[in-house]
Amino acid sequence: MDGNGKRPVRRNRVREFRENRLMTQAQLARKAKVALRTIHSVEKGMNCRMDTKRKILLALGMRFEDKDHVFPPLSLSSELPVEGRFPG
């Protein structure tokens, strides 16, 4: 959590890849067979299930193996507080 009690937001590149393909959120949602609110949430950085990531990737014309380009994994160092340990 950050200083104001909110969870850090995960950044992904779904919006970037969607816009590069000139797709709206609604078009991506239809093609991926997920709810529009799911696409909205994912683009805002909310976490989603692996199956949802797979559907989004395929709808964008990508392979599942490309997931780390669209959904970069969190590095452990970004999860640790400055002191290097979790609050106890």
TIRO-2110 file (N, C-alpha, C; in Angstrom, 1 decimal):
// TIRO-2110
0.8, -1.2, 0.0, N, 1, A
0.0, 0.0, 0.0, CA, 1, A
0.9, 1.2, 0.0, C, 1, A
0.4, 2.3, -0.6, N, 2, A
1.1, 3.5, -0.6, CA, 2, A
0.8, 4.4, 0.7, C, 2, A
1.3, 5.6, 0.7, N, 3, A
1.1, 6.4, 1.9, CA, 3, A
-0.3, 6.8, 2.3, C, 3, A
-1.2, 6.7, 1.3, N, 4, A
-2.6, 7.1, 1.6, CA, 4, A
-3.5, 5.9, 1.8, C, 4, A
-2.9, 4.7, 1.9, N, 5, A
-3.7, 3.5, 2.2, CA, 5, A
-4.3, 2.8, 1.0, C, 5, A
-3.9, 3.3, -0.2, N, 6, A
-4.4, 2.6, -1.4, CA, 6, A
-3.4, 1.6, -1.9, C, 6, A
-3.9, 0.6, -2.6, N, 7, A
-3.0, -0.4, -3.2, CA, 7, A
-2.3, 0.3, -4.4, C, 7, A
-1.0, -0.1, -4.7, N, 8, A
-0.4, 0.4, -5.9, CA, 8, A
-1.1, -0.1, -7.1, C, 8, A
-1.1, 0.7, -8.2, N, 9, A
-1.8, 0.3, -9.4, CA, 9, A
-0.8, -0.4, -10.3, C, 9, A
-1.1, -1.6, -10.8, N, 10, A
-0.3, -2.2, -11.8, CA, 10, A
-0.5, -1.6, -13.2, C, 10, A
0.6, -1.3, -13.8, N, 11, A
0.5, -0.7, -15.1, CA, 11, A
0.6, -1.8, -16.2, C, 11, A
-0.2, -1.8, -17.1, N, 12, A
-0.1, -2.7, -18.3, CA, 12, A
-0.2, -1.9, -19.5, C, 12, A
-0.1, -2.5, -20.7, N, 13, A
-0.1, -1.8, -21.9, CA, 13, A
-1.3, -2.2, -22.8, C, 13, A
-2.4, -2.6, -22.2, N, 14, A
-3.6, -3.0, -22.9, CA, 14, A
-4.1, -1.8, -23.7, C, 14, A
-4.2, -0.6, -23.1, N, 15, A
-4.7, 0.5, -23.8, CA, 15, A
-3.8, 0.9, -25.0, C, 15, A
-2.5, 0.9, -24.8, N, 16, A
-1.6, 1.2, -25.9, CA, 16, A
-1.8, 0.3, -27.1, C, 16, A
-1.8, -1.0, -26.8, N, 17, A
-2.0, -2.0, -27.9, CA, 17, A
-3.4, -1.9, -28.6, C, 17, A
-4.4, -1.6, -27.8, N, 18, A
-5.7, -1.5, -28.3, CA, 18, A
-5.8, -0.3, -29.2, C, 18, A
-5.3, 0.9, -28.7, N, 19, A
-5.3, 2.1, -29.5, CA, 19, A
-4.5, 2.0, -30.8, C, 19, A
-3.4, 1.3, -30.7, N, 20, A
-2.5, 1.1, -31.9, CA, 20, A
-3.3, 0.3, -33.0, C, 20, A
-4.3, -0.5, -32.6, N, 21, A
-5.1, -1.3, -33.5, CA, 21, A
-6.4, -0.6, -33.8, C, 21, A
-6.5, 0.7, -33.4, N, 22, A
-7.7, 1.5, -33.7, CA, 22, A
-9.0, 0.8, -33.2, C, 22, A
-8.9, 0.2, -32.0, N, 23, A
-10.1, -0.5, -31.5, CA, 23, A
-10.6, 0.4, -30.3, C, 23, A
-11.9, 0.3, -30.1, N, 24, A
-12.5, 0.9, -28.9, CA, 24, A
-12.5, -0.1, -27.8, C, 24, A
-12.8, 0.3, -26.6, N, 25, A
-12.9, -0.6, -25.5, CA, 25, A
-14.0, -1.6, -25.8, C, 25, A
-15.1, -1.1, -26.3, N, 26, A
-16.3, -2.0, -26.6, CA, 26, A
-15.9, -3.0, -27.6, C, 26, A
-15.2, -2.6, -28.7, N, 27, A
-14.8, -3.6, -29.7, CA, 27, A
-13.9, -4.7, -29.1, C, 27, A
-12.9, -4.3, -28.3, N, 28, A
-12.1, -5.2, -27.6, CA, 28, A
-12.8, -6.2, -26.7, C, 28, A
-13.8, -5.6, -26.0, N, 29, A
-14.6, -6.4, -25.1, CA, 29, A
-15.4, -7.5, -25.8, C, 29, A
-16.0, -7.0, -26.9, N, 30, A
-16.8, -8.0, -27.8, CA, 30, A
-15.9, -9.1, -28.3, C, 30, A
-14.7, -8.7, -28.9, N, 31, A
-13.8, -9.6, -29.5, CA, 31, A
-13.2, -10.6, -28.5, C, 31, A
-13.0, -10.1, -27.3, N, 32, A
-12.4, -10.9, -26.2, CA, 32, A
-13.5, -11.7, -25.5, C, 32, A
-14.7, -11.4, -25.7, N, 33, A
-15.9, -12.0, -25.0, CA, 33, A
-15.8, -11.8, -23.5, C, 33, A
-15.5, -10.6, -23.1, N, 34, A
-15.5, -10.2, -21.7, CA, 34, A
-16.4, -8.9, -21.6, C, 34, A
-16.7, -8.6, -20.4, N, 35, A
-17.5, -7.4, -20.2, CA, 35, A
-16.7, -6.1, -20.4, C, 35, A
-17.4, -5.1, -20.9, N, 36, A
-16.8, -3.8, -21.1, CA, 36, A
-16.1, -3.3, -19.9, C, 36, A
-16.8, -3.5, -18.7, N, 37, A
-16.2, -3.0, -17.5, CA, 37, A
-14.9, -3.7, -17.1, C, 37, A
-14.8, -5.0, -17.6, N, 38, A
-13.5, -5.7, -17.4, CA, 38, A
-12.4, -5.0, -18.1, C, 38, A
-12.6, -4.6, -19.4, N, 39, A
-11.6, -3.9, -20.2, CA, 39, A
-11.2, -2.6, -19.5, C, 39, A
-12.3, -1.9, -19.1, N, 40, A
-12.1, -0.6, -18.4, CA, 40, A
-11.2, -0.8, -17.2, C, 40, A
-11.5, -1.8, -16.3, N, 41, A
-10.8, -2.0, -15.1, CA, 41, A
-9.3, -2.4, -15.4, C, 41, A
-9.1, -3.3, -16.4, N, 42, A
-7.8, -3.8, -16.7, CA, 42, A
-7.0, -2.6, -17.2, C, 42, A
-7.5, -1.7, -18.0, N, 43, A
-6.8, -0.6, -18.5, CA, 43, A
-6.5, 0.4, -17.4, C, 43, A
-7.3, 0.4, -16.3, N, 44, A
-7.0, 1.3, -15.2, CA, 44, A
-5.9, 0.7, -14.3, C, 44, A
-5.5, -0.6, -14.6, N, 45, A
-4.4, -1.2, -13.8, CA, 45, A
-4.9, -2.2, -12.8, C, 45, A
-6.2, -2.6, -12.8, N, 46, A
-6.7, -3.6, -11.9, CA, 46, A
-6.2, -5.0, -12.3, C, 46, A
-6.0, -5.9, -11.4, N, 47, A
-5.6, -7.2, -11.7, CA, 47, A
-6.7, -8.0, -12.3, C, 47, A
-6.4, -9.0, -13.1, N, 48, A
-7.4, -9.9, -13.7, CA, 48, A
-6.9, -11.3, -13.7, C, 48, A
-7.8, -12.2, -14.0, N, 49, A
-7.4, -13.6, -14.0, CA, 49, A
-6.6, -13.9, -15.3, C, 49, A
-5.8, -15.0, -15.2, N, 50, A
-5.0, -15.4, -16.4, CA, 50, A
-5.8, -15.6, -17.6, C, 50, A
-7.0, -16.2, -17.4, N, 51, A
-7.9, -16.5, -18.5, CA, 51, A
-8.3, -15.2, -19.2, C, 51, A
-8.6, -14.2, -18.4, N, 52, A
-9.0, -12.9, -19.0, CA, 52, A
-7.8, -12.3, -19.8, C, 52, A
-6.6, -12.4, -19.3, N, 53, A
-5.4, -11.9, -20.0, CA, 53, A
-5.3, -12.7, -21.3, C, 53, A
-5.5, -14.0, -21.3, N, 54, A
-5.4, -14.8, -22.5, CA, 54, A
-6.4, -14.3, -23.6, C, 54, A
-7.7, -14.1, -23.1, N, 55, A
-8.7, -13.6, -24.0, CA, 55, A
-8.4, -12.2, -24.6, C, 55, A
-7.9, -11.3, -23.8, N, 56, A
-7.5, -10.0, -24.3, CA, 56, A
-6.4, -10.1, -25.3, C, 56, A
-5.3, -10.9, -25.0, N, 57, A
-4.2, -11.0, -25.9, CA, 57, A
-4.6, -11.6, -27.2, C, 57, A
-5.5, -12.6, -27.2, N, 58, A
-5.9, -13.2, -28.5, CA, 58, A
-6.8, -12.2, -29.3, C, 58, A
-7.6, -11.4, -28.6, N, 59, A
-8.4, -10.4, -29.2, CA, 59, A
-7.6, -9.3, -29.9, C, 59, A
-6.4, -9.1, -29.3, N, 60, A
-5.5, -8.1, -29.8, CA, 60, A
-4.6, -8.7, -30.9, C, 60, A
-4.8, -10.0, -31.2, N, 61, A
-4.1, -10.6, -32.3, CA, 61, A
-2.7, -11.0, -31.9, C, 61, A
-2.5, -11.2, -30.6, N, 62, A
-1.2, -11.6, -30.0, CA, 62, A
-1.3, -13.0, -29.5, C, 62, A
-0.1, -13.6, -29.2, N, 63, A
0.0, -14.9, -28.7, CA, 63, A
0.1, -14.8, -27.1, C, 63, A
-0.4, -15.9, -26.5, N, 64, A
-0.3, -15.9, -25.0, CA, 64, A
1.1, -15.7, -24.5, C, 64, A
2.1, -16.2, -25.3, N, 65, A
3.5, -16.0, -25.0, CA, 65, A
3.9, -14.6, -24.9, C, 65, A
3.2, -13.7, -25.5, N, 66, A
3.5, -12.2, -25.5, CA, 66, A
3.0, -11.5, -24.2, C, 66, A
2.4, -12.3, -23.3, N, 67, A
1.8, -11.7, -22.1, CA, 67, A
2.6, -10.7, -21.3, C, 67, A
3.9, -11.0, -21.2, N, 68, A
4.8, -10.2, -20.4, CA, 68, A
5.1, -8.8, -21.1, C, 68, A
4.8, -8.7, -22.4, N, 69, A
4.9, -7.4, -23.1, CA, 69, A
3.7, -6.5, -22.8, C, 69, A
2.6, -7.2, -22.6, N, 70, A
1.3, -6.4, -22.4, CA, 70, A
1.0, -6.3, -20.9, C, 70, A
1.3, -7.4, -20.2, N, 71, A
1.1, -7.4, -18.7, CA, 71, A
2.4, -7.6, -18.0, C, 71, A
3.3, -6.6, -17.9, N, 72, A
4.6, -6.8, -17.3, CA, 72, A
4.5, -7.4, -15.9, C, 72, A
5.3, -8.4, -15.5, N, 73, A
5.3, -8.9, -14.2, CA, 73, A
5.8, -7.9, -13.2, C, 73, A
5.3, -7.9, -12.0, N, 74, A
5.8, -7.1, -10.9, CA, 74, A
7.1, -7.6, -10.5, C, 74, A
8.1, -6.7, -10.3, N, 75, A
9.3, -7.1, -9.7, CA, 75, A
9.2, -7.1, -8.2, C, 75, A
9.9, -7.9, -7.6, N, 76, A
9.8, -8.0, -6.1, CA, 76, A
10.2, -6.7, -5.5, C, 76, A
11.2, -6.0, -6.0, N, 77, A
11.7, -4.8, -5.5, CA, 77, A
10.6, -3.7, -5.4, C, 77, A
9.7, -3.8, -6.4, N, 78, A
8.7, -2.7, -6.4, CA, 78, A
7.6, -3.0, -5.3, C, 78, A
7.6, -4.2, -4.8, N, 79, A
6.6, -4.5, -3.7, CA, 79, A
7.2, -4.2, -2.4, C, 79, A
8.5, -4.1, -2.2, N, 80, A
9.1, -3.9, -0.9, CA, 80, A
9.1, -2.4, -0.5, C, 80, A
8.8, -2.1, 0.7, N, 81, A
9.0, -0.7, 1.2, CA, 81, A
10.4, -0.3, 1.1, C, 81, A
10.7, 1.0, 1.3, N, 82, A
12.0, 1.5, 1.2, CA, 82, A
13.0, 0.8, 2.2, C, 82, A
12.5, 0.5, 3.4, N, 83, A
13.3, -0.1, 4.4, CA, 83, A
13.8, -1.5, 4.0, C, 83, A
13.1, -2.1, 3.0, N, 84, A
13.5, -3.5, 2.5, CA, 84, A
12.8, -4.6, 3.2, C, 84, A
11.8, -4.3, 4.0, N, 85, A
11.0, -5.4, 4.7, CA, 85, A
9.6, -4.9, 4.8, C, 85, A
8.7, -5.9, 4.9, N, 86, A
7.3, -5.6, 5.1, CA, 86, A
7.0, -5.2, 6.5, C, 86, A
6.0, -4.3, 6.7, N, 87, A
5.6, -3.9, 8.0, CA, 87, A
5.1, -5.1, 8.8, C, 87, A
5.5, -5.2, 10.0, N, 88, A
5.1, -6.4, 10.8, CA, 88, A
4.2, -6.0, 11.9, C, 88, A
END
